[in-house]
Amino acid sequence: TREPRRSPPGTGLGASVDRRLPAVPLVDDNGRRTSLAAFRGRWVVLVPSMTLCHEVCPLTTAAVIRLDRLMAAAGVGGRFVAVTVSVDPWRDTPRRLRAYRRMTGADFPMLTGDVGSLRRLWSSLGIDFERVSPPTPPDRDWMTGRPERFDVEHTDGAFVIDPRGVERLAVPGM
């Protein structure tokens, strides 16, 4: 995992922002076309993730599951949604996202897209991702059991999007 985008000095944990996200086509875990606009009317916590991550992403998934359950228990689940969007467009297919949801027990939207769409979305938020050589020996793909042919390095963060689709808060790192 790379160094997170740094907040401006004096902003504390996250940076308050007021900007619209680019409209990019995404795909859900059932293969349906969607976008972040599908969540208008609700507060969104948006985080990058990838199903083959062996470092921060499993922890992020667990944190998002916990957040989702806490919001539901607080009675605000209808006004809130946690969403993960892949930083691995090469491998995170709808089928893999479904399998990952089953494996982790996640009950929130997991989205993916093509390389260009995901780069446009994530670069607007200061998140970078790139294919790199796998470690030696390579990790094994949990779904296929085969050695992974590459890894993906990416920055981490969490973003709060208001009901109008405007980014309100950026928190760098996990």
C-alpha positions in Angstrom: 0.0 0.0 0.0 1.3 3.4 -0.9 1.5 6.6 1.3 -1.8 8.2 1.6 -2.6 11.7 0.2 -1.7 14.1 3.0 -4.3 16.5 4.4 -3.4 20.2 4.4 -1.8 21.3 7.7 -4.2 22.0 10.5 -7.1 20.0 9.0 -6.8 17.2 11.6 -8.0 13.7 10.6 -9.6 14.6 7.3 -10.0 17.5 4.9 -13.3 19.2 4.5 -14.1 19.6 0.8 -16.9 20.7 -1.4 -16.7 19.2 -4.9 -18.7 17.1 -7.3 -17.4 13.7 -8.3 -17.0 12.9 -12.0 -19.9 10.9 -13.5 -18.3 7.6 -14.4 -20.0 4.3 -15.4 -19.6 1.5 -12.9 -20.8 -2.1 -12.6 -22.3 -3.8 -9.5 -21.7 -7.3 -8.3 -24.6 -8.5 -10.5 -23.1 -7.1 -13.6 -25.6 -4.2 -13.8 -24.5 -0.8 -15.0 -24.7 1.8 -12.3 -22.9 4.9 -11.1 -22.5 6.8 -7.8 -25.5 8.8 -8.8 -27.6 5.7 -7.9 -27.0 6.6 -4.3 -28.2 10.2 -4.4 -30.5 11.1 -1.6 -28.3 9.2 0.9 -25.0 9.9 2.7 -22.3 7.7 1.2 -19.1 6.5 2.7 -16.9 5.6 -0.3 -13.7 3.6 0.0 -11.3 1.9 -2.4 -10.9 -1.8 -2.2 -9.8 -4.8 -4.1 -10.7 -8.5 -3.5 -7.1 -9.8 -3.9 -5.5 -7.3 -1.5 -3.5 -9.0 1.2 -2.9 -6.0 3.4 -5.3 -3.1 4.2 -8.4 -4.0 2.1 -9.5 -7.0 4.3 -9.3 -4.6 7.3 -11.2 -2.0 5.4 -13.9 -4.5 4.5 -14.3 -5.4 8.1 -14.5 -1.7 9.1 -17.1 -1.0 6.5 -19.2 -4.0 7.6 -19.0 -2.7 11.2 -19.9 0.8 10.1 -22.8 -0.4 8.0 -24.2 -2.4 11.0 -23.7 0.5 13.4 -25.6 2.8 11.1 -28.5 0.3 10.8 -28.6 -0.2 14.5 -28.7 3.6 15.0 -31.8 3.7 12.7 -30.2 5.7 10.0 -29.5 2.9 7.6 -32.0 4.2 5.1 -30.2 7.6 4.9 -26.7 6.1 4.7 -24.8 3.6 2.5 -21.3 2.4 2.6 -19.9 1.6 -0.9 -16.6 0.1 -2.0 -15.3 0.7 -5.5 -12.5 -1.4 -6.8 -8.9 -0.3 -7.6 -8.3 -3.6 -9.4 -10.3 -3.3 -12.7 -8.2 -6.1 -14.2 -9.5 -8.8 -11.8 -12.4 -7.5 -9.8 -15.3 -8.8 -12.0 -18.9 -8.9 -10.9 -18.5 -12.6 -10.3 -15.4 -12.1 -8.0 -17.2 -9.3 -6.2 -20.2 -11.6 -5.5 -17.8 -14.3 -4.2 -16.0 -11.8 -2.0 -19.3 -10.6 -0.6 -20.3 -14.2 0.3 -16.8 -14.9 1.8 -16.7 -11.8 4.0 -20.4 -11.4 4.8 -20.5 -7.9 3.4 -23.9 -6.5 2.8 -23.1 -3.3 1.1 -22.6 -2.3 -2.6 -19.4 -3.4 -4.2 -18.7 -1.8 -7.5 -16.1 -2.1 -10.3 -15.5 -0.7 -13.7 -13.1 -0.5 -16.6 -9.6 0.9 -16.1 -10.4 4.4 -17.6 -13.5 4.9 -15.5 -11.9 3.8 -12.2 -8.8 6.0 -12.9 -11.0 9.0 -13.6 -13.0 8.4 -10.4 -10.1 7.6 -8.1 -7.7 10.2 -9.4 -10.3 12.9 -8.7 -10.1 11.8 -5.1 -6.3 11.5 -4.9 -6.3 7.7 -5.0 -3.7 6.1 -7.2 -3.5 2.5 -8.3 -1.1 0.6 -10.6 -0.2 -3.0 -11.5 3.1 -4.2 -10.2 5.1 -7.4 -10.1 3.9 -10.0 -7.6 5.9 -10.8 -4.5 8.2 -13.8 -4.6 6.8 -16.3 -4.1 3.5 -15.0 -5.5 0.4 -14.9 -3.4 -2.3 -17.3 -4.3 -5.7 -16.2 -5.6 -8.3 -17.2 -2.9 -10.9 -17.9 -5.6 -8.9 -19.9 -8.1 -6.0 -21.2 -5.9 -3.6 -20.2 -8.7 -0.5 -18.0 -8.1 -1.3 -14.3 -8.8 0.5 -13.0 -11.9 0.6 -9.4 -10.7 -0.3 -7.2 -7.7 -1.9 -3.8 -7.5 -0.5 -1.1 -5.3 -2.9 1.7 -4.3 -3.4 4.5 -1.9 -6.1 4.3 0.7 -8.7 6.7 2.0 -12.4 7.2 2.9 -14.7 9.8 1.5 -18.0 11.1 2.7 -20.4 12.1 -0.1 -23.5 14.1 0.7 -27.1 13.3 -0.5 -26.6 15.6 -3.5 -23.5 13.7 -4.7 -21.0 16.3 -3.4 -17.8 15.1 -1.6 -17.8 16.6 1.9 -14.9 14.9 3.7 -11.7 13.2 2.7 -9.8 11.1 5.2 -6.5 9.9 3.9 -5.2 6.4 4.8 -7.1 3.5 6.2 
